[in-house]
């Protein structure tokens, strides 16, 4: 009876190991495919970052986390307003790390070029990004970043 349990347990361990290997291989193929998809979508977009615009950024990263209203003028972030108390504090403390949409696209391009495990983007009909998700190494902690872009308005004039 004990020998039967040992063989069953060994088969379970072998099957679990095989599933882990297959899942890892699938994840690697998926991340490569996702990176290629993000790159292809980016190169096909016709959207060009205007010199002046505003947008709402919902960021989840090690450096920046919260919801911010961002104003960009002459291609630089000129105003950041946090939506809640924690975001307002962060806006004061890490103002220089709040990105323009163009710099978010640059991060995406860099992640693709450096073969990050995940570099994904979703785009609006006009080609601007709505969401960018990055994970340089799925085995590392705190290198993930997720950016959602809402309420985009180019400056008039």
C-alpha positions, -999 to +999 in steps of 0.1 A: +000+000+000+028+024+008+046+016-025+014+024-044+011+058-027+048+066-035+043+059-072+011+079-072+028+108-055+058+106-078+035+107-108+017+138-093+050+155-088+062+146-123+029+159-138+031+191-117+066+196-129+056+191-165+027+216-162+051+241-147+075+238-176+047+240-201+032+270-184+066+287-183+071+281-220+036+294-228+042+325-207+075+331-225+059+327-259+030+349-248+052+377-235+072+377-267+040+377-287+026+405-266+058+426-270+057+421-308+020+430-308+027+462-288+056+471-311+035+465-342+006+485-329+029+513-319+045+515-353+012+516-371-003+544-351-007+578-366-010+596-333+016+623-326+020+638-292+009+674-293+030+701-277+002+709-252-025+687-238-040+674-205-049+640-193-056+619-163-031+593-153-038+563-131-004+549-122+006+518-103+043+514-101+071+514-075+078+551-080+044+565-087+010+552-076-022+571-077-045+592-099-032+625-113-045+652-136-016+662-157-010+692-179+017+692-206+030+723-224+059+725-249+063+687-244+070+690-207+048+683-176+039+717-162+012+709-137+002+678-117-028+676-094-034+646-073-070+634-072-069+622-035-047+631-005-021+604-012-019+614-049-016+651-039+014+642-016+030+623-044+024+651-069+045+673-046+072+648-039+078+632-073+065+659-097+095+654-119+087+616-123+051+622-137+054+613-173+040+628-205+022+604-228+052+605-251+075+594-223+051+565-215+053+554-251+091+557-249+091+533-219+070+509-238+094+510-268+123+505-244+106+475-227+100+459-261+136+466-273+150+451-241+127+421-243+107+427-211+086+398-201+055+420-206+051+451-227+015+456-236-006+485-247-041+493-256-048+521-280-077+545-288-090+547-323-068+578-330-037+558-320-029+573-286-024+548-257-052+541-232-032+517-211+004+506-209+015+476-188+051+467-182+069+439-164+106+437-170+110+403-152+081+382-141+103+366-114+113+400-099+092+419-074+084+456-078+094+461-114+058+461-128+041+492-139+006+499-151-005+532-166-041+541-176-046+573-196-081+589-195-097+623-201-071+632-228-077+667-243-054+684-267-050+721-260-069+743-283-053+769-303 
